[in-house]
Amino acid sequence: MPELPEVETVRKGLAEAWTGQRIVSVEQRRPDLRFPFPPDLEARLEGATVRAVQRRAKHLVVHMDDGQVLLSHLGMSGRWTLHRASHGETLGVYHRTVNAPDAEEELGKHDHLVLRFEDGHVAVYTDPRRFGWIELHHGMDEVLRGMAHIGPEPLALEGTMDGAPLWSPHVLAQTLAGRRTPLKTALLDQRVVAGLGNIYVCEALHRAGLSPRRQSGTLVRGADQPTERLEALWTSCCDVLKEAIEAGGSTLSDFRGVEGELGYFPHSFRVYDREGQPCQGRDGVFCGQPVQRIVQSGRSTFFCSACQR
């Protein structure tokens, strides 16, 4: 599933292409994804101009000039792809810019929603597994009510949705105080922190030298104050996310940016998906112990038992 860095990468690409552009036509090519498409989606979006593209957790939040808000969640395999017209020409279908930049092809069976913009470019939402979903709200009040359960944003990024609460070591300490939940499981809880997923939790725990099995509450001292190790974990989470965003996210199977580009953060993986390979260590000290894999809450956890306590 795309995590915060992947969704932020998509958001930046869409914001650059969509902001200030009017939607001239909408083509809905099936009745549903994970959930049914909003009623009258085509009629409600046609003629609207995109005012801004923001992100909240793993949701894309698209503000329209008429007050409507489009929410897009990529699910497991969803992606938005931009197809740009050559020399300002309007595309009748769209160009596949990655494999055949000069060849026009018909839409594929997994291309479920098509937005055509006034400047001639086309945006296609593709989702082979159809675990993604799209909502269209009349205003931000509806959006905020629907997101009330989501935890704070880990990074203060330019594209973060207005009014989203921000994360800090003290907020994390208050959330984890008294918990016996394994640290890995707690950090995957979107009520604890928004947008973190399996890849980046594994990487952050390794950088912080903390075992994924460790009880969450052991990182909190009296009066719900953060310990030094909790502050180190918070820093590691933020650093990993920043580096992954700079690398364009992580492409493991389905993920692509809006122009078809790959995410290169897997080249920086220290433990994720490296079972049996030697741990590269922490703080410049080589370890060499084999990376282990266990299953926690149905998800694979990769870690080094020598480096992480």
N, C-alpha and C positions, 0 to 999 in steps of 0.2 A: 504494500500500500504506500502511495506517495506520502512522505512526511513533510514537516515544515519546510525544509530547504527546497524540496521539489515543487511544492505548491508556491513558494515565494518566487522561484525561478519562472514558473508559468505566469504568475501575477505580473512580474516585471515586463515580460514579453507582451502580454495582453494590454497592459497599461500603455505601453509605448504605441501600440497599433490602434487601440480602441478609443483612447481618451479624445473627446471632441468630435468623434465620428458618429454620423447618423446611420442607424440600421434601416436599410431600404427594403429588405425582404428576409423572411424567416421560413425555413423549411423544416418541419418536424416529420421525421421519417419512420417513426414507430410511436405507439401510444404511451410507452413507459420505459423506464430504466429500472433501477431498484424500486422506485415508486412511480406512479403515473406522472406524466408531465402536467404542469399546471394547466387548468382550463383556459382556453382562448390565448394560449401562449403566443401564437403567431400574431394575432390581432393586437395584443397588448404591447408587443415589442416593436412591431413595424412602425417606423417614424420616430422612435425614441432616439435620443442622442446620449452616448455614454459620457457621464460627467467625471467618473473616477473608478479605478479598479483597486480595491483594497483586499486585505486578507485577514481572516480571524481564524486562528487555529489552522485546520486543514481545509477551510472553506474559502472560496473566492467570492468576494462581495462586490458586485458591480452596481454602481449608482447611476440611475438614469436622470435626465433633466426634468422628467415629469414626476419625480419622487419615488418611482418604483425602484425596487432593489432585487436584482437577480442573484441568487446564491447557486454556486456550482461546487459540488464535492466530487472529486475524481475517483473515489472508491478504490478498487484494486487495480484497474487497468485503464481508467479513463484518461483522455488527453485532449487538449485543444491544439489544433494545428492551423497556422496562418498560411494562406496561399495568396500571394501578391500578384496583381496584374502587371504585365510588362507594358512600359510606356503609357501608363494610365488607362489602359484598356480594361473594360469590365469583363470579368470572367463568366462565361456561360455556365460552366461547371466549376472546375478549379484545376490548377496545375499542381502536380506532385513535385514539389521543389527539391526533395531529397534525392530520389532515385532517377527521376527523369525530368529535369527542370524545364525542358522545352516541349514536353508531351502532355497534352490535356487528356485526362482520364475521367471516366464516370465515377460517381460516388460508390464506395464499397458497402458491403452488407453491414459492416459495423459502424458506419458513419451515420449517427442517429439525429444530429441537429446541425443545421447549416445557417449561419448568419452572413448576409451579404451587406457590405457597408458602402457608403456613398463614394468613398475614394476608390472603389473598385476591388478592394481586397475581400477575401472570403475566409471566414473562420469556421472550422469543422470540429464538432465534438465527436470523438470516436471512443467506443468502449466495448471491446469484445466480450467481457464478462458481465457487463451491465450492473455492476455494484455501485456505480456512481449515481448521483441524482441531481436534479435541478429544481429549484423553487423560484417563484416570482411573487414578491411581497409588495403590498401597496405602500409601505413606508418602513422606516427604521424601527419604529416602535415594535412592530411584529417581529422583526429580526432579533432585536435585543431580548425580547421575551423568549424566543426560541433558543437563544444561546446563553441563557442565564446560568445553566449548569456547567458551562465550560470554564476551566481554570484560567489563571493569568497567562499572558503572553510572555515567553522567556526573553524576547529581545525587543527593544524599542526601535523598530524599523520604520522607515518612512511610509511604507505601504500598510502598516498595521491599522486595522479598523479604528476609527475615531472612538474614544471612550473606553477602549479595552483596558482592563486592569493589567498592570505589569508585575513581573516576578522579581523577587529579591530573596537573599538568604533568610531574612527574618520571616517573610511570608512562607517560605518552604519549611522553616523550623516549626512555625505554628501549625502547618498542615500535617507534619509528620509526628508531632509530639504524641507520645504514648502508643504509637502504632507498632504492632508486631509483624506487620506485612513485610515480606522481603523487599529490599530496596528496589530491585529491578521491577517488580510488580507495581510498586507504588508510583514509580516514575512513568510507567505506561498509562496510568490512570489520567484521563484527560481532564478530570476535575482537580487534579493536583497541579498540572502544568499543561498548557495547550500546545499541541503540535509535535511533541516528542514521540518518537516511535521506536521500534525494536532496534533498528540499526544504530541510531545515535545514542540511545541509552546504553547499549553495550559498549560503544566507543568511549562515552563519557565516564562510565564506571571504571574502565581500564585506566584512563588518564588520571582519575582521582585515586586509584589504588584501592578501590572499595569492592568487596565481594558482592555479587548480585544476590547472594543468599542472606546477607546481613539484615538484621531487623532494623526497620526504618527509624524507630524511636531512639535507637542508640546514638544517633547523630545530633540529638537535641539535649542541651543541658537544662538546668533549672530555669523556671520562669519562661519556658518555651524559647530559649535563646539558642542560636546556631553555634555548634562547635566549629573548630577550625576545619575539621574534615568535611563538615557539611558545606562550609563556605568554599572549600576546594572543589566539592562536587558541583556546586552551583556554577562556579567559574568554568569547570570542564564542560558542563552542558552548554553554556553560552559559547565557549570557544569552538566546540565541535560544530555547532549550528552555523556560526559565522563562517568557518572554513568551508563547510559544505555548500553554503549559499554561493560563496566566491567560486567554487568549483562547478557550479551549475547543478548541484544535487548528486544523486547516486543512480546510475542506470544499471540495474541488475537484469531486468527482462523487458518490461513494457515501457518504462518511463522515457519520454523524450521531451525536450523543450518545444516551444511553439514553432520554431523553425526546423524542427527535426533533430536538433543537436543533442548529443549525449551528455550525461552528468558524469564528471570525472572524479568525484570524491572516493569511489572504491579504491583508487590508487593509494589512498591514505589510510585505508582500514588497518587497524592494529590487531583486532581480534575478530571482528564480524566476518562470518563465513570462512574462517581460517582454521577450522578444526584440524588438529594434528600437526599443524605447521608450528615452527618455533616462534615463541613470543619474542618480539623485538625489544621488550623492556620499556622502562619508563625513565624520564629525566636523563636520557642519553646513556643509560646503563643497560647493556645487553643482558637478556634473561636466558633465552634458549629453551625454556620449558615448553612442552607442546600445549597449544591452545586447546581448551576443553569445550565441549558442548553439552548442555543440559537443557531440559524442557521445563519452563515455568509458565503456568497459566496458559498452556497450549502453544507457547512461542519458544523458538530456539534462543538460548542464551549462550553467547560465546565469551569466554573469560580465561584468565591465567590464574591458577590457584596459588602460584608463587608470588605474583605481583599484587594480587588483590586480596585484601583481608577484611 
